[in-house]
Every structure is written in C-alpha cells, then in structure tokens.
Amino acid sequence: MVSLPRTDPITELLRRARTIAVVGLSNSPLRPSHGVAAYMQTHGYRIIPVNPNIDEALGEKSYASLRDVAEKIDIVNVFRRPDAVEEVVDQAIELKVPMIWMQETVVNEAAAQKARRAGILVVMDQCILKEHRARFG
C-alpha cells in the first residue's frame, strides 16, 4: 500500500476556506492589504473588509469590526499593528473562527497563544498571498 504525503494544516485550511475577513483592509490599491486581498479574491475567496474608516473595498461592504460580520468567516487576515491584534483575537474567539493569519511584521506572541488556547490555528509574520502562491501556484 502506498502512503500519500500528508499536507500541512495551512494547505488544508486554504483549500477548504471560502471567506476571508481582512482586518485593516485599505481601499487604496497602493496599500499591501489591498493587493493581497485582491489576489485572494481573484483566486476564488470571498473577501470581507473590516475597517471602520472605509465604506467598501474590492466591491465589498466594509464592516467596523468582526462582530458586525453576519456570515461565517473561515480566516481572519490581520493587517494591523501588533498592539491591535489582541482585540481582533478576542473577536475571532467569540465568532469561533478556525484560523487567524497575521501578515508579515505582525507579531504578537501573547495574542497568538490566546488564540491557540481557544483552538484557533495561528499563522504569524507570514504573507497569505506568498503562502497561497507557494502551495497552489
């Protein structure tokens, strides 16, 4: 019997995920959050902007916080300062989101540990676009 190689949890979640809430998504095409979210959108993910300072981004209504999002979220992608991550984690725990993805330079070990204790898969200081491209081309 041939054993198939096991895939990593990030690959599996990216494969199953359909909806990504992007906290700190900018409506400016010049901002990294916009480019990353646009890439993910073109690869079939539904993007939900979470930014109280904009009305919409990428053709989607923006929400002030994760708590305001009525639909199921598969991944919370964080483009915020590290000191703002704990509040995002608290909301993700409330909503039972399975994965929190902190973009490059977003590092908050305490918030990551809190999320992991709640059963959330955490990716920190990595770009979801780069990881998606590495896994799926």
N, C-alpha and C positions, 0 to 999 in steps of 0.2 A: 504494500500500500504506500502510495506517495503522499507525503505530508506537504500541504501547501504552506507557503510562507505566511506568517501571521502579520497582519497590518497593524500599524500603531494606532492608538486611540484618536490622534488628531486626524489621520486619514479617514477613519471610520466616521467621526463626527462631521467632518467636512462633506463626506459623501451623503450622510443622512440629513444634514441640516438644510433647511429651506429658507429660514428667516433670520436675518442678522440685524440686530439693533445696534446702530453705530452712535455711541455716546461721544459727543463733541464733533459730530459731522458738520463740516462747513459747506455753505452753498457756493463758495468760491472755487472755481476749477483750479486755481493756483495752489490750493492747500493739499497737503498729502492725504488728509482724511477723505477729501472729495475724490481724488484719483484712485485710492484703494477701494472705496465703496463703489465707484463706477465700474472698476474692474470686476468686483464680485457680482455686481448687478448684471453685467454682460455675460457672466458665467452661470446665470440662472437663479441666483439668490435674490430673495425679496429683501430690500434694504429699507429699514425704518430709521429715519433720522431722529436723534434725541439731542436736541439743543434748544434751550429756551429763547435763544437770541435770533432764531430764524423761523420763517413760516413753512418753508419747504426746501428740499434739496433732491436733486436727481428725479424730479417729478413726483416725489412722495411728501406727504404732510409731515411736518416735524412736530415732535412732542417735547414738552418741557422736562419730563423725567420718564424713567422706565415704568413707573407706576401708572402713567397715563396711557400706556400702550395696552389696548384691549386684546390683541391677538397673541398667540403663543410665540415665544421667542426661543430660538434654538441656540444662538450665540450672541453674547454681548461683546462687541468690539469696542475697546476703550481708547479714545484719542483725547485724554485729559491729563493734567498734571498728576504726578504720583500722589500728591496730598489730597486729591479729589476722588481717588479710587475707592476708598473705604465706603463712602456713601453709595457709590454705584454697586459695590459688592452687596451691601445691605439690601438694596432694592432687588438685585438679582436673586438673592437668597429667598426673599419674600415671594418672588414670582416663580421660584423653582426652575430657574434657567440652568440647563445642563453644562454650559461652557462659558467661561469668561476669557476673553483674549485681550491682553494688554499689549498694545503696539510697541514698536521699538522705542527705547528710552523711557517707557512707562514701567517703573519698577516700584512695587510696594509689597514687601515681604509679609507684613502683618495682615494686610488685606487679602493677599493670596492664601495665607494659612487659614484665615477665617472662612474663605470660600471653599477651600479643600475640606475643612472640617464639616461643612454643610453638604459635602458630596459633589461639589462642582469641579469639573476639570478646568484647570487653570493653565493658560499659556501666557508667559510674561516676557517682555522685551524681545518680541519677535513680530515680524510683519506677516499678517494673514495673506496678503497678496503673494509675497515671496514663497510662503509655505504652500499655498494652493498651487502656484505655478510649478514648484518643485515636485509635487505629488501628481498633478493632473495635466501638466504641460501647458 
